[in-house]
Amino acid sequence: MEFKDYYATLGVEPDADDKTIKTAYRKLARQYHPDVSSLAGAEEKFKEVAEAYDVLHNVEKRAEYDELRQARQQRQRFSGGSRGGQAGSAETNQDFADFFESMFGSAGARQSPFDDNRFAQKGRDVEIEMPVFLEETLENTTKPIEFMLPYRDERGRMQELKKSLKVKVPAGVRDGERIRLKGQGAPGSGNAANGDLYLHIRLVPHPLFDVEGHNLVITVPLAPWEAALGTKVTIPTLVGKIQLTIRPNSQSGQRLRIKGKGLIGKEGSGDLFAVLKVVMPQQADEATRALWTQLANAAGFDPRAEWSQTS
């Protein structure tokens, strides 16, 4: 297995923080999601992006990957374009294959249904990821999937068979949940039963909402005067838009709860939390700065008054 540069896959620098990695993943996952993209190879690209994010957003996995990546760069520097360089590359690829197997399991073991023996044996189980939009979790959904199954032909040669299914995804599924489809895995040998198909649910990151259990969180930007004077803001939900009342003197970071506008759970729907964020204009002319100065003098407000009480 050839080494994969996960940073290049997500289009981020090796020193990117978790927020940058998450933002890049969200953008690419939305772009290449097989349900919305018409680009050639979108599904495969989506899997590559998901694989890269799965490693880089996990502190332990990322540290192990970075160590492997650094070792590979050192081997390339010292070996250059010589035959030794090819050997070093092969060694790195083997190291990466070992790393990949430790992170995701052996793909060959999951997909190859045959053992070289003449006894009846149940087919291997197959595990694949199924991307699901947040909107699709609100009700029962039927989604088409395609995957490859290896099989042995009449001459004993290994072949691959494309299999298509329509899968019922129940409302309220959560990220990481597994759905078992009995008998839809690899064929058994010697008239033994087929293996099972396991679908791993991966919720596609939403550009606006973060997920906290069955609750959703959305950041609501406010101008300083909107936070000070109060206003009404139109905010999106998964099922449409609503009007949210912002009270006067609202604070940045304040969380407003909109009941029942989250994800579906076993005990009912979760809530939507609107987190207020006061945003300053990026530019201001002389007249605007003069007004800010006038406001500062008139308000006589010290946001750090508590500091003087503790010193």
C-alpha positions in Angstrom: 0.0 0.0 0.0 1.4 3.4 -1.1 1.9 6.1 1.5 -1.0 8.6 1.6 -0.4 12.3 2.4 -3.5 13.0 4.5 -2.7 16.7 4.8 -2.6 17.1 1.0 -5.9 15.2 0.8 -7.6 17.8 3.0 -5.6 20.7 1.5 -4.1 21.8 4.8 -0.6 22.4 6.2 1.0 19.9 8.5 0.8 22.3 11.4 -2.9 23.1 10.9 -5.0 23.1 14.0 -8.0 20.9 14.6 -10.4 23.7 13.6 -8.7 24.2 10.3 -8.8 20.5 9.6 -12.5 20.2 10.6 -13.4 23.2 8.3 -11.5 21.7 5.4 -13.1 18.3 5.9 -16.6 19.8 6.0 -16.1 21.7 2.8 -14.6 18.7 0.9 -17.2 16.2 2.3 -20.0 18.4 1.2 -18.4 18.8 -2.3 -17.7 15.1 -2.9 -20.7 13.6 -1.2 -21.9 10.9 -3.6 -25.6 12.0 -3.2 -24.9 15.5 -4.4 -21.8 15.4 -6.6 -21.8 14.7 -10.3 -18.0 14.7 -10.5 -16.3 11.5 -11.7 -14.8 9.5 -8.9 -16.7 11.6 -6.2 -17.5 8.6 -4.1 -13.9 7.4 -3.9 -12.7 11.0 -3.2 -15.3 11.2 -0.4 -13.9 8.1 1.2 -10.3 9.4 0.9 -11.3 12.7 2.6 -13.2 10.8 5.4 -10.2 8.5 5.9 -7.8 11.5 6.2 -10.1 13.3 8.6 -10.5 10.2 10.7 -6.8 10.1 11.3 -5.9 13.9 11.6 -8.7 14.9 13.9 -7.7 12.2 16.4 -4.8 13.3 18.6 -3.3 9.8 19.1 -3.8 8.7 15.5 -2.4 12.0 14.2 0.7 11.8 16.4 1.4 8.3 15.1 0.9 9.3 11.5 3.1 12.4 11.8 5.9 10.2 13.2 5.6 7.9 10.2 5.4 10.9 7.8 8.5 12.4 9.3 10.4 9.1 9.0 9.4 8.9 5.3 10.7 12.4 4.6 14.0 11.6 6.3 14.5 8.5 4.2 13.8 10.4 1.0 16.3 13.1 2.0 19.1 10.6 2.7 18.4 8.2 -0.1 17.6 10.6 -3.0 16.9 9.0 -6.3 19.1 6.0 -5.9 18.1 2.4 -5.8 18.4 2.7 -2.0 15.7 5.3 -2.3 13.3 2.8 -3.9 14.0 0.4 -1.1 13.4 3.2 1.5 10.1 4.0 -0.3 9.0 0.4 -0.2 9.9 0.2 3.5 7.8 3.3 4.2 4.9 1.9 2.2 5.0 -1.2 4.3 5.1 0.9 7.5 2.1 2.8 6.3 0.3 -0.4 5.4 0.9 -1.6 9.0 -0.3 1.8 10.3 -3.4 1.6 8.1 -4.3 -1.9 9.2 -3.9 -0.8 12.9 -6.2 2.2 12.3 -8.9 0.7 10.1 -8.4 -3.1 10.2 -7.3 -5.2 7.3 -9.4 -4.3 4.2 -8.4 -7.6 2.7 -9.7 -9.5 5.7 -13.0 -7.7 5.6 -13.6 -8.2 1.9 -12.0 -11.5 0.8 -14.5 -14.2 1.4 -12.5 -17.3 0.5 -9.9 -19.4 2.3 -7.9 -21.9 0.3 -9.6 -25.1 1.6 -12.3 -27.4 0.5 -14.5 -27.2 3.5 -17.8 -25.3 3.8 -17.2 -22.0 5.4 -19.5 -19.0 5.9 -18.6 -16.0 3.9 -16.7 -13.1 5.4 -18.6 -10.1 6.7 -18.2 -6.9 4.8 -18.0 -3.4 6.4 -18.6 -0.2 4.5 -19.2 3.4 5.4 -22.5 5.0 4.6 -22.6 8.8 4.5 -25.8 10.4 5.8 -26.9 14.0 5.8 -28.3 15.4 9.0 -31.5 16.2 7.2 -31.9 12.5 6.3 -31.9 11.4 10.0 -35.2 13.2 10.7 -37.3 10.4 9.0 -36.9 6.9 7.7 -34.9 7.0 4.5 -34.1 4.6 1.7 -30.6 5.0 0.2 -29.0 3.2 -2.7 -25.5 1.8 -2.2 -23.0 0.0 -4.4 -20.0 -2.1 -3.3 -17.7 -4.8 -4.6 -17.8 -8.4 -3.5 -14.9 -10.8 -4.4 -15.8 -14.3 -5.6 -14.2 -17.3 -7.1 -15.3 -18.3 -10.6 -15.6 -21.9 -12.0 -11.9 -22.0 -12.8 -11.0 -20.9 -9.2 -9.9 -17.4 -10.3 -10.7 -14.5 -8.0 -13.2 -12.0 -9.5 -15.1 -9.0 -8.3 -18.9 -8.5 -8.4 -20.6 -5.2 -8.1 -23.6 -5.4 -5.8 -26.4 -2.8 -5.5 -28.8 -2.5 -2.7 -31.5 -0.2 -1.5 -31.0 0.2 2.3 -33.6 1.4 4.8 -31.9 3.9 7.2 -34.1 4.4 10.3 -34.8 7.9 11.6 -32.6 9.0 14.5 -29.4 7.1 13.4 -26.3 8.5 15.0 -22.7 8.9 13.8 -20.8 5.6 14.3 -23.9 3.5 14.5 -23.8 0.1 12.7 -26.6 -1.4 10.7 -26.5 -5.1 10.0 -27.8 -6.6 6.8 -27.9 -10.4 7.2 -26.6 -12.4 4.3 -25.6 -9.5 2.2 -21.9 -10.0 2.7 -19.4 -12.1 0.8 -20.5 -15.6 -0.5 -19.8 -18.6 1.6 -17.9 -21.6 0.2 -19.2 -25.1 0.0 -22.8 -24.0 0.1 -22.3 -22.3 3.4 -24.2 -19.1 4.3 -23.2 -15.7 3.1 -21.5 -13.3 5.4 -23.3 -10.1 6.7 -23.0 -6.6 5.5 -22.3 -3.9 8.2 -23.0 -0.3 7.4 -21.1 2.2 9.5 -23.1 5.5 9.6 -21.0 8.6 9.1 -22.9 11.8 9.5 -21.8 14.3 6.9 -20.6 17.5 8.6 -23.0 20.4 8.1 -21.7 23.8 7.1 -23.8 25.5 9.8 -24.6 23.0 12.6 -22.5 21.2 15.1 -23.8 18.0 16.7 -23.9 17.5 20.5 -25.6 14.2 21.0 -29.2 14.8 19.7 -28.8 18.5 20.0 -27.6 20.9 17.3 -25.6 24.1 17.8 -25.5 27.0 15.5 -23.4 30.2 15.9 -25.4 33.4 15.3 -23.2 36.4 14.4 -24.5 39.8 15.8 -23.4 43.3 15.2 -22.6 45.2 18.5 -25.7 47.3 18.2 -27.9 44.3 17.7 -26.6 42.8 20.9 -27.0 46.1 22.8 -30.4 47.1 21.5 -31.9 43.7 20.8 -33.3 42.5 17.5 -35.1 39.7 15.6 -32.9 37.3 13.6 -33.9 34.8 11.0 -32.0 31.6 11.6 -32.0 28.3 9.7 -33.0 24.9 11.1 -33.0 21.5 9.4 -36.6 21.9 8.5 -36.9 25.6 7.6 -36.2 29.0 9.0 -37.5 30.6 12.3 -37.4 34.0 13.9 -35.2 34.3 17.0 -35.6 37.2 19.4 -32.4 38.7 20.7 -33.0 40.5 24.0 -31.2 43.9 24.7 -27.8 43.7 26.3 -27.2 40.1 25.1 -23.7 38.7 25.7 -21.3 37.1 23.3 -21.2 33.3 24.0 -24.8 33.3 25.4 -26.7 30.1 24.4 -30.4 30.4 23.5 -32.4 27.2 23.4 -34.9 26.4 20.7 -36.8 23.4 21.9 -37.4 20.4 19.6 -35.4 21.7 16.6 -32.5 19.2 17.0 -32.1 15.6 15.9 -34.5 12.8 16.6 -33.7 10.5 19.5 -35.3 7.5 21.2 -36.9 9.8 23.8 -37.9 12.6 21.4 -36.3 15.4 19.5 -33.2 17.2 20.7 -32.9 21.0 20.9 -31.2 23.6 18.8 -28.9 25.9 20.7 -28.1 29.3 19.2 -24.7 30.6 20.4 -24.5 34.4 20.1 -21.3 35.9 18.7 -20.7 39.6 18.7 -18.8 40.5 15.5 -17.1 43.9 14.9 -17.0 45.5 11.5 -13.7 44.9 9.9 -13.3 48.5 8.7 -14.5 51.8 10.0 -14.2 55.4 8.6 -13.5 58.5 10.6 -17.1 59.3 11.2 -17.8 55.8 12.5 -14.8 55.9 14.9 -16.0 59.3 16.2 -19.3 57.7 17.1 -17.6 54.8 18.8 -15.5 57.3 20.8 -18.7 59.2 21.7 -20.4 56.0 22.8 -17.4 55.0 24.9 -17.3 58.3 26.7 -21.1 58.3 27.3 -21.3 54.7 28.5 -18.6 54.9 31.1 -18.4 51.1 31.0 -15.4 49.1 32.2 -15.6 45.4 31.1 -12.6 44.6 33.3 -13.9 46.3 36.5 -13.8 42.9 38.4 -10.0 42.7 37.9 -9.4 45.8 40.1 -11.5 44.2 42.9 -9.3 41.1 43.0 -5.9 42.9 42.9 
